Structure formats: structure tokens, C-alpha cells
Amino acid sequence: MAALRHDDDPEPAHRFPAGPPYVPVRPGPSGCTARLFRTPLGGRTAVGFRSARRPAATLGPGQARIRLAEPALRAPVGSATPAPAPVPALRAV
């Protein structure tokens, strides 16, 4: 049996996350809104990162993000959730 690489592992090694994930956001008419992405089947989904640096590394250096509790991230699109203040984008050093 072939050993699974960590990124192939269907179950993360750490079952309990270290705080709320960082969610990429974009400006909207009433503040910031979570960026939605398309799944391989064409559905819309939000994405959360466990590291503050990952949104910028994945989506570009100017990507704004907020920390958002997982229940709010998993809530259906369009449901009312409180909007936290955005986390400033990281600068490349």
C-alpha cells in the first residue's frame, strides 16, 4: 500500500483548528464580502485558510482577508452574518 502524502490525506492530522480561518474577501456595497469560487462541478463555495499568509500566496499579494468562524463560513450564501473588520493584507518582505 502506498503511503499518503500529507496533502493527499482525506483527514487532517489536527482535528481541532487553531482559531478561525482566514477568508479571502472583496469590497462590496455594504462592506467586504467573502470571495466565492467555483467547485469542479460548477457550484459556488467560500474558502478558508489556516495561515494568514496563504490567501496572499495563493491569490496574490494584495488579497484582503478576514478571520471568520467556521459556522459563519459554512452558512448558506446570502444568510445574515456579522461582518468582522478586514485584516490588512501582508506586505512582501
Stockholm file with secondary structure:
# STOCKHOLM 1.0

chainA/1-93         MAALRHDDDPEPAHRFPAGPPYVPVRPGPSGCTARLFRTPLGGRTAVGFRSARRPAATLGPGQARIRLAEPALRAPVGSATPAPAPVPALRAV
#=GR chainA/1-93 SS CCCCCGGGCSSCSCSSCSSSCEEEEEEETTEEEECEEECTTSCEEECCBSSTTHHHHHHCTTCCEEECCHHHHHSCTTCCCCCCCCBCCCCCC
#=GC SS_cons        CCCCCGGGCSSCSCSSCSSSCEEEEEEETTEEEECEEECTTSCEEECCBSSTTHHHHHHCTTCCEEECCHHHHHSCTTCCCCCCCCBCCCCCC
//
